[in-house]
């Protein structure tokens, strides 16, 4: 028979287990409530407002020339900015993690700079540099080159804002992996390109893809920086976020929510692609983690 002391210990353990279970479910419930109020509810509201007048009006709102131009421009900017940042992030992560040189900490700080600088300020910097009254404005005007209030300015602003996303996904992973495999390949006679293509890139491909997805989502949804450099020219320099603002300010709420729902769908598709890749290649990702 159990002694009184053992019974008290068992009762204490049971109460602790029950309290732990209750606390766990309480935290999960609180988390789900916060996500529901601040994430899911606004998303549902956007789609409800977009479809409030029916699918025909919804399609008509998305089919206006200005909206189509905004969609095309958004996709074009993302198609240019994302590969540029992917290439830069891969090169920067390679240099920072595989080589020792002076100024490495400065380079890391510069990569993180867009996280701490307001997008509006970054847009103003480009206006001061390339605007008509900016430092390079007279030279650009004399040679017929237009950056501000044109697509090049939108691309520059988007590249600046989304610069850290790929690099910051790759750097921690490549630091964890170290340089052992690359050095072994070098000893065996592999060239720099062969080492990069057959050793480094396969080890970081999933982190690279994840960074590209994040970069793409931010590029399509950027508002502050592109708003400063765009000039809000209908059909020419308005991206989807800017088109939403114009439609809403004109009290055309159904059209504004229609474009907003399309932008939200692109974000959801990005998230779905990320989740699908993680599920599809979960075994390979786990094997990489065990190896490194």
C-alpha positions in Angstrom: 0.0 0.0 0.0 1.2 3.5 -0.8 2.1 5.7 2.1 0.5 9.0 2.8 3.5 10.8 1.5 3.5 8.9 -1.8 -0.2 9.6 -2.2 0.4 13.3 -1.7 3.2 13.2 -4.2 1.0 11.5 -6.7 -1.8 14.0 -6.2 0.7 16.9 -6.6 2.0 15.4 -9.8 -1.6 15.0 -11.1 -2.4 18.6 -10.3 0.8 19.8 -12.0 0.0 17.7 -15.1 -3.6 19.1 -15.2 -2.4 22.6 -14.7 0.2 22.2 -17.4 -2.4 20.8 -19.8 -4.8 23.6 -19.0 -2.1 26.2 -19.5 -1.1 24.8 -22.8 -4.6 24.8 -24.2 -5.1 28.3 -22.8 -2.1 29.6 -24.6 -3.1 27.8 -27.8 -6.6 29.3 -27.5 -5.3 32.8 -26.9 -3.0 32.4 -30.0 -5.8 31.3 -32.2 -8.0 34.1 -30.9 -5.4 36.7 -31.8 -4.8 35.2 -35.2 -8.5 35.1 -35.8 -9.1 38.7 -34.8 -6.1 40.3 -36.4 -5.5 38.1 -39.4 -8.3 35.9 -40.5 -11.2 38.3 -39.8 -9.7 41.2 -41.8 -9.0 38.8 -44.7 -12.5 37.4 -44.7 -13.9 41.0 -44.5 -11.8 42.0 -47.6 -13.2 39.1 -49.7 -16.8 39.7 -48.4 -16.7 43.4 -49.4 -15.1 42.5 -52.7 -17.9 40.1 -53.6 -20.7 42.1 -52.0 -22.2 43.1 -55.3 -21.8 39.8 -57.0 -19.1 38.1 -59.1 -20.0 40.0 -62.2 -19.3 43.4 -60.7 -16.2 41.9 -59.0 -14.8 40.8 -62.4 -15.8 44.1 -64.0 -13.9 46.0 -61.2 -10.7 44.0 -61.9 -11.1 44.4 -65.7 -10.7 48.2 -65.9 -7.7 49.4 -67.9 -6.1 51.1 -64.9 -6.4 48.1 -62.7 -5.1 45.7 -65.4 -2.1 48.1 -65.9 -1.5 48.1 -62.1 -1.5 44.3 -62.0 0.9 44.0 -64.9 3.2 46.6 -63.4 3.2 44.9 -60.0 4.1 41.5 -61.6 6.8 43.2 -63.7 8.4 44.9 -60.7 8.4 41.6 -58.8 9.8 39.7 -61.8 12.8 42.1 -61.9 13.4 42.9 -58.2 13.1 39.3 -56.9 15.8 37.7 -59.1 18.1 40.7 -58.4 17.7 40.2 -54.7 18.1 36.4 -55.0 21.4 36.8 -56.8 22.6 39.5 -54.4 21.5 37.5 -51.3 23.3 34.4 -52.6 26.5 36.2 -53.4 26.4 38.2 -50.1 25.8 35.1 -48.0 28.6 33.2 -49.9 31.1 36.0 -49.2 30.1 36.5 -45.6 30.1 32.9 -44.6 32.9 31.5 -46.7 35.6 34.2 -46.5 37.3 36.4 -43.9 37.8 40.0 -44.8 37.8 43.4 -43.2 34.4 45.2 -43.0 32.3 42.0 -42.7 30.3 43.5 -39.8 29.8 46.7 -41.8 28.5 44.6 -44.7 26.1 42.8 -42.4 24.8 46.1 -41.0 24.3 47.5 -44.5 22.2 44.4 -45.5 20.0 45.0 -42.5 19.6 48.7 -43.2 16.3 48.4 -45.1 14.8 46.8 -42.0 15.5 49.9 -39.9 14.9 52.6 -42.5 11.3 53.7 -43.2 10.2 52.8 -46.8 9.1 56.4 -47.3 12.5 57.7 -46.4 14.1 55.3 -48.9 11.8 56.6 -51.6 12.7 60.2 -50.8 16.4 59.3 -51.0 15.9 58.1 -54.6 14.0 61.3 -55.4 16.9 63.4 -54.0 19.4 61.3 -56.1 17.5 60.9 -59.4 14.8 63.5 -59.4 14.8 66.4 -61.7 16.3 68.6 -59.0 18.4 65.8 -57.5 22.1 65.2 -57.7 22.0 63.3 -60.9 18.8 64.8 -62.2 20.3 67.3 -64.7 22.6 64.6 -66.2 19.8 62.1 -66.6 17.4 64.7 -68.1 20.1 65.8 -70.6 20.5 62.2 -71.8 16.8 61.4 -71.8 16.9 58.9 -68.9 13.9 58.9 -66.6 14.1 57.1 -63.3 11.7 58.9 -60.9 8.0 58.6 -61.9 8.9 55.7 -64.1 9.4 51.9 -63.9 13.2 52.1 -63.1 12.5 54.2 -60.0 9.8 51.7 -58.8 12.2 48.8 -59.3 15.0 50.6 -57.4 12.7 51.3 -54.5 11.4 47.8 -54.4 14.9 46.3 -54.6 16.0 48.4 -51.6 13.1 47.5 -49.4 13.3 43.8 -50.2 17.1 43.5 -50.2 17.6 41.7 -46.9 15.1 38.9 -47.2 17.1 36.3 -49.2 20.4 37.1 -47.6 19.0 36.9 -44.1 17.6 33.4 -44.8 20.8 32.1 -46.2 23.5 33.5 -43.9 22.5 31.6 -40.7 22.2 28.3 -42.5 25.5 28.7 -44.4 27.2 29.7 -41.1 25.9 26.6 -39.5 27.0 24.4 -42.4 30.5 25.8 -42.2 33.2 25.3 -44.9 34.2 21.7 -44.5 32.4 20.4 -47.6 33.7 23.2 -49.9 37.2 22.7 -48.6 37.0 19.0 -49.2 35.8 19.5 -52.8 38.6 22.0 -53.4 41.2 19.5 -52.2 39.7 16.9 -54.6 40.3 19.4 -57.5 36.8 20.9 -58.0 36.7 24.4 -59.5 34.9 27.3 -57.8 31.9 27.0 -60.1 31.7 23.3 -59.5 31.9 23.8 -55.7 29.1 26.3 -55.9 26.9 24.3 -58.2 27.3 20.9 -56.7 28.0 21.5 -53.0 26.9 25.0 -51.8 23.7 25.5 -53.9 22.1 22.1 -53.1 22.7 22.6 -49.4 20.9 26.0 -49.3 18.3 25.6 -52.1 15.3 25.4 -49.7 16.4 28.4 -47.7 17.0 30.2 -51.0 13.5 29.4 -52.2 12.0 30.4 -48.9 13.7 33.8 -49.0 12.6 34.2 -52.6 8.9 33.6 -51.6 9.2 36.2 -48.8 10.9 38.7 -51.1 8.2 38.2 -53.7 5.4 38.7 -51.2 6.9 41.9 -49.9 7.7 43.2 -53.4 4.1 42.9 -54.6 2.7 44.5 -51.4 5.2 47.4 -51.0 3.4 50.7 -50.7 5.5 53.4 -49.0 8.7 53.5 -51.1 6.9 53.1 -54.5 4.3 55.7 -53.5 7.1 58.3 -53.2 8.8 57.5 -56.5 5.8 56.6 -58.6 4.0 60.0 -59.1 0.7 58.1 -59.1 0.3 58.2 -62.8 -2.8 56.2 -63.8 -2.1 53.3 -66.1 1.7 53.9 -66.0 3.2 54.0 -62.5 0.5 52.8 -60.2 1.1 49.4 -58.6 -1.7 47.4 -57.0 -1.3 48.9 -53.6 -1.4 52.4 -55.0 -4.4 51.5 -57.2 -6.2 50.4 -54.0 -5.5 53.7 -52.3 -6.7 55.7 -55.3 -10.0 53.7 -55.7 -10.7 53.9 -51.9 -10.1 57.7 -51.9 -12.5 58.0 -54.8 -15.1 56.2 -52.6 -15.1 53.3 -55.0 -15.0 50.8 -52.2 -16.1 47.7 -54.2 -13.3 48.1 -56.8 -10.8 48.9 -54.0 -11.7 45.8 -52.1 -11.6 43.8 -55.3 -8.0 44.7 -56.1 -7.2 44.2 -52.4 -8.7 40.7 -52.5 -6.5 39.9 -55.6 -3.4 41.1 -53.7 -4.4 39.0 -50.7 -4.9 36.0 -53.0 -1.4 36.4 -54.3 -0.1 36.5 -50.7 -2.1 33.4 -49.8 -0.8 31.5 -52.9 2.7 32.4 -51.8 2.1 31.0 -48.3 0.5 27.9 -49.8 3.5 27.4 -52.1 5.8 27.6 -49.1 3.7 25.2 -47.1 3.4 22.7 -50.0 7.2 22.7 -50.5 7.8 22.2 -46.8 5.4 19.3 -46.8 6.6 17.8 -50.1 10.3 17.9 -49.1 10.0 17.4 -45.4 12.2 14.3 -45.4 15.0 16.0 -47.3 14.9 19.0 -45.1 15.1 16.8 -42.0 18.0 14.9 -43.5 19.9 18.1 -44.1 19.3 19.3 -40.6 20.6 15.9 -39.2 23.7 16.1 -41.4 24.5 19.7 -40.4 
